[in-house]
């Protein structure tokens, strides 16, 4: 645009060949140049806007995704939790929550280092994704703690799916060079009470999880069971 304005406003001596052009052709060239300038500016601003939108989406994705495991992080899990509560209340369908924690994870970090510990977490995340179905919400909500929402499932069904997850992780050890690390999880499952705050559901599932730890780990406990 600056070049266009400069050529239009500053009176330079025209090239002799330009003077030989017909007025119609000269006007056509002038219009073409102006159109090209405007089109270039439009494409430039469009590119800037598209790039800005992509960067914004990337930043949003980063803020809602656990960068190590590529699962939802706690922030996104909380959003999904509220959405599922609203949907379940509206459709009169149950909702179950499972809290899962790796057993003796500190020993893995102490014995093999945090790099291996991170790889173990990624290993667990892959199996969580593979063992759950579409519609389940899976997230890493703490260091070695994960959470899963089971929309539409009653407690026995949610316990069954969580037990399947536990078995999948138990039988698929983490390969480390010439050895296999036996990784297990403990889990607690609770039904979500739509009339109470979300914290109440977390407390029930955590209570069942702690019971699983006390009973020897590598097991699933449903809230309220002995």
Protein Blocks (a to p, Z undefined) as FASTA:
>chain_A
ZZmmmmmmpccdddfklmmpcfklmmmmmmmmmmmmmmmmmmmmmmmmmmmmmmmmmmmm
mmmpcfklopacfklmmmmmmmmmmmmmmnopacdddddddehklmmmmmnojklmmmmm
mmmmmmmmmmpcehiacddfbfklccdddehiafklmmmmmmmmmmmmmmmccdehjacc
ddddddddddddfkbcfklmmmmmmmmmmmmmmnngaiaddehiZZ
